[in-house]
């Protein structure tokens, strides 16, 4: 009897369910998805979700006006809401009610890129009785929240079984599947280095792919195809040696038309892959990164403690920029600032690369120097220094 029970289980284990096809989710499109009636702002969508909330706690853990949940969902090319998830510090039933309310939103007019409907990721803060979405310019564009089951940094980061860095493997694949034929004109976007954020789950599968900075649809689809063709990752592992889901943000470089095809890299022997033998055991890996080098792109870019990628950094700088009294028109425009996030997460070497006015430039520099310590960038499993260059649109907050 035991053998009869085990046989079907073994057969089932051999049939690993096929991974769903990857899709690229956009945090911003033009136009954004629209509710019936044409509203598309973060506040309008949050209000529509809150209007469907009928939940009332039997014994509130905090006053009702403080109830809130972070909810994320996708509006597909067909305008339907799917894949809703929520995180709340209040009771679980409230989170489930928010998910149900978001899932029950009416069909949207879909978001579009270059006139084509595309899937759009929304992340919003939803209140139970009062509006909680307080970011009118960016509420619909923010990155997903840091879910408790997804890590930003682990002692053993995910690795491809070839041992290659992500950007190297992607570039090589794109030489074998060129976007443009030899001799074709190179578009202006070529070489800009669009960026992707994605999760490598506990099994090494890539999921939840989000556009961080992309080019046109042709480049986006080429990136997604290369990502789908990567071999399955060796999953990241925590300090106990257990596999965990890890969020990665990385850039992609496109080869020029006619670049020679680079053959696929061979798989490393199993023993050489990045899996520790026991808790606390050092993981084998490539040669150490140069501790004195300041990188531009790394496998895992620095993040603010709350995550959110470059947009969160931009928002944090603007929130800390206090313009001098009477700044007026002299502080209206773009200030470009550069800085370095060191291997210990400190922000150093802030400087203005393209300014407006001495006082306005000084306000932006002061804001950058007030940024909290980052989660450092990672290259070859080691924390490294990474430089940033970022435009800041003014005016921000003016001091009264």
C-alpha positions as CSV (number, residue, x, y, z in Angstrom):
1,X,0.0,0.0,0.0
2,X,2.8,2.4,0.8
3,X,4.5,1.8,-2.5
4,X,1.2,2.4,-4.3
5,X,0.9,5.8,-2.5
6,X,4.4,6.9,-3.2
7,X,4.4,6.1,-6.9
8,X,1.9,8.8,-8.0
9,X,3.7,11.3,-5.8
10,X,7.0,10.6,-7.5
11,X,5.4,10.9,-10.9
12,X,3.8,14.2,-9.9
13,X,7.1,15.5,-8.6
14,X,8.7,14.9,-12.0
15,X,6.0,17.1,-13.7
16,X,7.0,20.6,-12.4
17,X,4.2,23.0,-13.3
18,X,5.1,25.2,-16.2
19,X,6.0,28.7,-15.2
20,X,3.6,31.3,-16.4
21,X,4.9,33.5,-19.3
22,X,6.8,36.6,-18.1
23,X,5.2,40.0,-18.7
24,X,6.6,43.4,-18.1
25,X,4.5,45.6,-15.8
26,X,4.7,49.4,-16.2
27,X,4.4,51.7,-13.2
28,X,3.6,54.6,-15.5
29,X,2.0,54.9,-19.0
30,X,0.6,57.6,-21.1
31,X,-2.3,57.6,-20.7
32,X,-2.6,55.8,-17.4
33,X,-5.6,53.4,-16.9
34,X,-8.9,55.2,-16.5
35,X,-11.9,54.4,-14.4
36,X,-15.3,54.7,-16.0
37,X,-15.8,58.4,-16.3
38,X,-12.2,59.1,-17.1
39,X,-10.5,59.5,-13.6
40,X,-7.0,58.0,-13.4
41,X,-5.3,59.7,-10.4
42,X,-4.1,57.8,-7.4
43,X,-6.6,59.5,-5.2
44,X,-9.5,58.6,-7.5
45,X,-8.5,54.9,-7.6
46,X,-8.0,54.9,-3.8
47,X,-11.4,56.5,-3.3
48,X,-13.0,53.9,-5.6
49,X,-11.5,51.1,-3.5
50,X,-12.5,52.7,-0.2
51,X,-16.1,53.1,-1.5
52,X,-16.3,49.3,-1.9
53,X,-15.0,48.7,1.6
54,X,-17.8,47.4,3.9
55,X,-15.4,46.1,6.6
56,X,-15.8,47.2,10.2
57,X,-13.7,45.6,13.0
58,X,-15.7,44.1,15.9
59,X,-13.0,45.4,18.3
60,X,-10.8,48.1,16.6
61,X,-7.1,47.7,17.4
62,X,-6.6,51.5,16.6
63,X,-9.1,54.3,15.8
64,X,-10.8,53.6,12.5
65,X,-9.2,56.7,10.9
66,X,-5.8,55.1,11.3
67,X,-6.6,51.9,9.5
68,X,-4.7,51.6,6.3
69,X,-3.3,49.0,4.0
70,X,-0.7,49.0,1.2
71,X,-2.4,47.3,-1.8
72,X,-0.8,46.5,-5.1
73,X,-2.6,45.2,-8.2
74,X,-2.2,45.0,-12.0
75,X,-4.6,46.4,-14.5
76,X,-4.2,44.2,-17.6
77,X,-4.3,45.2,-21.2
78,X,-8.0,44.2,-21.1
79,X,-8.6,46.8,-18.3
80,X,-9.4,44.1,-15.7
81,X,-7.9,44.2,-12.2
82,X,-5.9,41.1,-11.2
83,X,-3.2,39.9,-8.9
84,X,-4.2,42.1,-6.0
85,X,-2.3,41.8,-2.7
86,X,-2.3,43.8,0.5
87,X,-0.2,44.4,3.5
88,X,-1.5,45.9,6.7
89,X,-0.4,46.3,10.3
90,X,-4.0,45.8,11.4
91,X,-5.9,42.6,11.4
92,X,-5.7,40.2,8.5
93,X,-9.4,40.4,7.8
94,X,-9.0,44.1,6.9
95,X,-6.2,43.3,4.4
96,X,-8.5,40.6,2.8
97,X,-11.3,43.2,2.6
98,X,-9.0,45.6,0.8
99,X,-7.9,42.9,-1.7
100,X,-11.6,42.1,-2.4
101,X,-12.5,45.8,-2.9
102,X,-9.6,46.3,-5.3
103,X,-10.4,43.1,-7.2
104,X,-14.0,44.3,-7.5
105,X,-13.2,47.6,-9.2
106,X,-15.0,48.1,-12.5
107,X,-13.2,47.6,-15.8
108,X,-10.7,50.3,-16.7
109,X,-9.8,51.8,-20.0
110,X,-6.3,50.3,-20.2
111,X,-3.0,52.1,-19.9
112,X,-1.2,52.5,-23.2
113,X,2.4,52.8,-24.5
114,X,2.9,53.8,-28.1
115,X,-0.9,53.3,-28.5
116,X,-0.7,49.7,-27.4
117,X,-2.5,48.5,-24.2
118,X,0.0,47.3,-21.6
119,X,-0.3,45.9,-18.1
120,X,0.1,48.6,-15.4
121,X,1.1,48.1,-11.8
122,X,-0.6,50.2,-9.2
123,X,0.5,50.5,-5.5
124,X,-1.6,52.6,-3.2
125,X,-2.3,53.3,0.4
126,X,-5.9,52.7,1.2
127,X,-7.7,54.0,4.3
128,X,-10.7,52.4,5.9
129,X,-12.7,55.7,6.5
130,X,-10.5,58.5,5.3
131,X,-8.2,59.1,2.3
132,X,-4.7,57.9,2.9
133,X,-3.1,58.3,-0.6
134,X,-1.0,61.5,-0.1
135,X,1.2,61.4,-3.1
136,X,-0.8,63.0,-5.9
137,X,2.1,63.1,-8.4
138,X,3.4,59.7,-7.8
139,X,0.8,57.5,-6.1
140,X,0.1,55.4,-9.1
141,X,3.8,55.1,-10.2
142,X,5.5,53.9,-7.0
143,X,7.3,50.6,-6.8
144,X,5.5,47.7,-5.0
145,X,5.9,47.7,-1.2
146,X,8.4,45.5,0.4
147,X,6.4,42.3,1.1
148,X,7.5,40.4,4.2
149,X,8.4,37.4,2.1
150,X,10.7,39.2,-0.3
151,X,14.2,40.2,0.7
152,X,16.3,43.1,-0.6
153,X,19.7,41.8,0.7
154,X,20.8,38.3,1.7
155,X,24.2,36.8,2.5
156,X,24.1,34.6,-0.6
157,X,22.4,36.5,-3.4
158,X,20.7,34.7,-6.3
159,X,23.2,33.5,-9.0
160,X,22.8,32.3,-12.5
161,X,24.1,28.7,-12.9
162,X,26.7,29.9,-15.4
163,X,28.3,32.2,-12.8
164,X,27.7,35.3,-15.1
165,X,26.5,38.6,-13.8
166,X,22.9,39.3,-14.9
167,X,23.9,42.2,-17.3
168,X,26.5,40.0,-19.0
169,X,24.1,37.1,-19.6
170,X,21.5,39.5,-21.0
171,X,23.9,41.2,-23.3
172,X,25.1,37.9,-24.7
173,X,21.6,36.7,-25.3
174,X,20.7,39.9,-27.1
175,X,23.6,39.4,-29.5
176,X,22.1,36.0,-30.4
177,X,18.6,37.5,-30.7
178,X,19.3,41.0,-32.1
179,X,16.7,43.7,-32.0
180,X,17.8,45.2,-35.2
181,X,19.3,43.7,-38.4
182,X,22.9,44.5,-39.3
183,X,23.3,48.0,-40.8
184,X,20.1,49.3,-39.3
185,X,20.1,52.8,-37.9
186,X,20.7,52.8,-34.1
187,X,17.8,54.5,-32.3
188,X,18.6,57.3,-29.8
189,X,17.7,54.9,-26.9
190,X,20.5,52.5,-27.9
191,X,23.0,52.1,-25.0
192,X,21.0,54.2,-22.5
193,X,20.7,51.1,-20.3
194,X,17.0,50.5,-19.4
195,X,16.4,48.9,-16.0
196,X,14.3,46.1,-14.7
197,X,13.2,45.1,-11.2
198,X,12.2,41.5,-10.7
199,X,12.0,38.8,-8.0
200,X,13.9,35.6,-7.9
201,X,11.7,33.3,-5.9
202,X,12.7,30.4,-3.6
203,X,12.9,28.0,-6.5
204,X,15.0,30.3,-8.7
205,X,12.1,31.4,-11.0
206,X,11.9,35.0,-12.1
207,X,8.6,36.7,-11.3
208,X,7.0,40.1,-10.9
209,X,9.0,41.9,-13.6
210,X,8.6,45.7,-13.4
211,X,9.8,48.5,-15.7
212,X,12.1,50.9,-13.8
213,X,13.3,52.8,-16.8
214,X,12.6,51.4,-20.3
215,X,12.8,52.6,-24.0
216,X,10.3,51.8,-26.7
217,X,8.1,48.7,-26.9
218,X,10.5,46.9,-29.3
219,X,13.3,47.2,-26.7
220,X,11.0,46.3,-23.9
221,X,9.9,43.1,-25.6
222,X,13.5,42.2,-26.5
223,X,14.5,42.6,-22.9
224,X,11.6,40.5,-21.7
225,X,12.5,37.8,-24.2
226,X,16.1,37.7,-23.0
227,X,15.0,37.6,-19.4
228,X,12.7,34.6,-20.2
229,X,15.5,32.7,-21.9
230,X,17.9,33.0,-18.9
231,X,18.6,29.7,-17.1
232,X,16.9,29.2,-13.8
233,X,18.7,31.0,-11.0
234,X,20.3,29.4,-8.0
235,X,18.0,31.0,-5.3
236,X,19.3,33.5,-2.8
237,X,19.8,32.1,0.8
238,X,19.5,33.7,4.2
239,X,21.9,33.4,7.1
240,X,20.5,30.0,8.0
241,X,21.2,28.7,4.5
242,X,17.5,28.6,3.6
243,X,16.3,29.7,0.1
244,X,14.4,33.0,0.1
245,X,12.8,35.2,-2.5
246,X,15.0,38.2,-3.4
247,X,14.2,41.4,-5.3
248,X,16.7,42.5,-7.9
249,X,17.0,45.7,-9.8
250,X,19.5,45.7,-12.7
251,X,20.3,47.5,-16.0
252,X,20.4,46.1,-19.5
253,X,22.7,47.2,-22.3
254,X,21.8,46.5,-25.9
255,X,24.5,45.5,-28.3
256,X,24.9,47.6,-31.5
257,X,23.5,46.2,-34.7
258,X,25.8,43.6,-36.3
259,X,27.5,42.8,-33.0
260,X,29.0,39.2,-33.2
261,X,26.9,36.6,-31.5
262,X,28.3,35.5,-28.1
263,X,27.7,31.8,-27.4
264,X,25.9,30.8,-24.2
265,X,28.2,30.4,-21.2
266,X,28.5,26.8,-19.9
267,X,26.9,25.9,-16.6
268,X,29.2,25.7,-13.6
269,X,29.7,22.4,-11.9
270,X,27.1,21.9,-9.1
271,X,29.8,22.1,-6.4
272,X,30.9,25.6,-7.6
273,X,27.5,27.1,-7.4
274,X,26.6,29.6,-4.6
275,X,25.0,27.3,-2.0
276,X,26.5,27.3,1.5
277,X,27.1,24.0,3.1
278,X,25.8,25.1,6.4
279,X,24.5,28.1,8.3
280,X,27.3,30.7,8.4
281,X,29.5,28.9,5.9
282,X,31.2,31.2,3.3
283,X,29.7,30.8,-0.1
284,X,32.0,30.1,-3.0
285,X,31.9,32.8,-5.7
286,X,33.9,34.9,-8.1
287,X,36.9,37.0,-7.2
288,X,36.3,39.8,-4.8
289,X,35.2,43.2,-6.2
290,X,37.6,46.1,-6.1
291,X,36.9,47.8,-2.8
292,X,38.2,51.2,-4.1
293,X,36.1,51.1,-7.3
294,X,33.0,53.3,-7.7
295,X,30.6,51.5,-9.9
296,X,27.9,53.0,-12.1
297,X,25.7,49.8,-12.5
298,X,25.9,46.7,-10.2
299,X,23.9,43.5,-10.0
300,X,21.9,44.9,-7.1
301,X,21.7,48.7,-7.0
302,X,21.6,50.6,-3.6
303,X,18.2,51.1,-2.2
304,X,16.7,53.3,0.5
305,X,15.6,51.4,3.6
306,X,12.0,51.3,2.3
307,X,13.0,50.2,-1.2
308,X,11.3,51.8,-4.2
309,X,14.2,52.2,-6.6
310,X,15.2,55.5,-8.2
311,X,11.8,57.0,-7.9
312,X,11.9,56.6,-4.1
313,X,15.3,58.3,-4.0
314,X,14.0,61.1,-6.1
315,X,11.0,61.6,-3.9
316,X,13.2,61.5,-0.8
317,X,15.4,64.3,-2.2
318,X,12.5,66.5,-3.1
319,X,10.8,65.9,0.3
320,X,14.0,67.2,2.0
321,X,14.6,70.1,-0.4
322,X,13.7,73.4,1.4
323,X,14.0,76.4,-0.8
324,X,15.1,79.8,0.6
325,X,12.4,82.5,1.2
326,X,11.4,84.3,-1.9
327,X,13.0,81.8,-4.2
328,X,10.4,82.6,-6.9
329,X,11.2,81.9,-10.5
330,X,15.0,81.5,-10.0
331,X,14.3,78.1,-8.4
332,X,12.0,76.8,-11.1
333,X,13.5,74.1,-13.3
334,X,15.9,71.2,-13.1
335,X,18.9,70.8,-10.9
336,X,21.2,67.8,-11.6
337,X,23.0,66.3,-8.7
338,X,25.4,63.4,-8.3
339,X,26.5,61.5,-5.3
340,X,28.1,58.2,-4.2
341,X,26.5,55.5,-2.0
342,X,29.4,53.8,-0.2
343,X,29.7,50.1,0.6
344,X,28.4,50.9,4.2
345,X,25.4,52.7,2.8
346,X,26.6,56.3,3.5
347,X,26.0,59.1,1.0
348,X,29.1,61.0,0.1
349,X,30.6,63.2,-2.6
350,X,27.4,65.1,-3.4
351,X,27.8,67.8,-6.0
352,X,25.8,69.8,-8.4
353,X,26.5,68.9,-12.1
354,X,24.0,71.3,-13.6
355,X,22.4,74.0,-11.4
356,X,20.0,76.9,-11.4
357,X,21.0,79.3,-8.7
358,X,23.5,79.1,-5.8
359,X,20.9,79.1,-3.1
360,X,18.7,76.6,-4.9
361,X,21.6,74.3,-5.7
362,X,22.6,74.5,-2.0
363,X,19.1,73.4,-1.0
364,X,19.3,70.3,-3.2
365,X,22.8,69.5,-1.9
366,X,21.6,69.8,1.7
367,X,18.7,67.4,0.9
368,X,21.0,64.8,-0.6
369,X,23.2,65.0,2.5
370,X,20.2,64.3,4.7
371,X,19.3,61.1,3.0
372,X,19.3,58.1,5.4
373,X,21.8,55.3,5.1
374,X,21.1,53.1,2.1
375,X,21.0,49.4,1.7
376,X,24.3,49.2,-0.2
377,X,24.8,48.0,-3.8
378,X,26.0,44.5,-4.3
379,X,28.4,43.1,-6.9
380,X,29.6,39.5,-6.9
381,X,28.0,39.1,-3.5
382,X,29.9,42.0,-2.0
383,X,28.8,45.5,-0.9
384,X,30.4,48.1,-3.2
385,X,30.3,51.9,-3.8
386,X,27.9,53.1,-6.5
387,X,27.5,56.5,-8.1
388,X,24.2,58.1,-8.8
389,X,23.3,61.1,-11.1
390,X,19.8,62.4,-10.7
391,X,17.8,65.4,-12.0
392,X,15.6,67.1,-9.4
393,X,12.7,69.2,-10.5
394,X,12.0,72.4,-8.6
395,X,10.2,74.0,-6.9
396,X,10.0,71.8,-3.9
397,X,8.9,73.0,-0.4
398,X,9.5,76.7,0.1
399,X,10.4,77.9,3.6
400,X,8.0,80.5,5.0
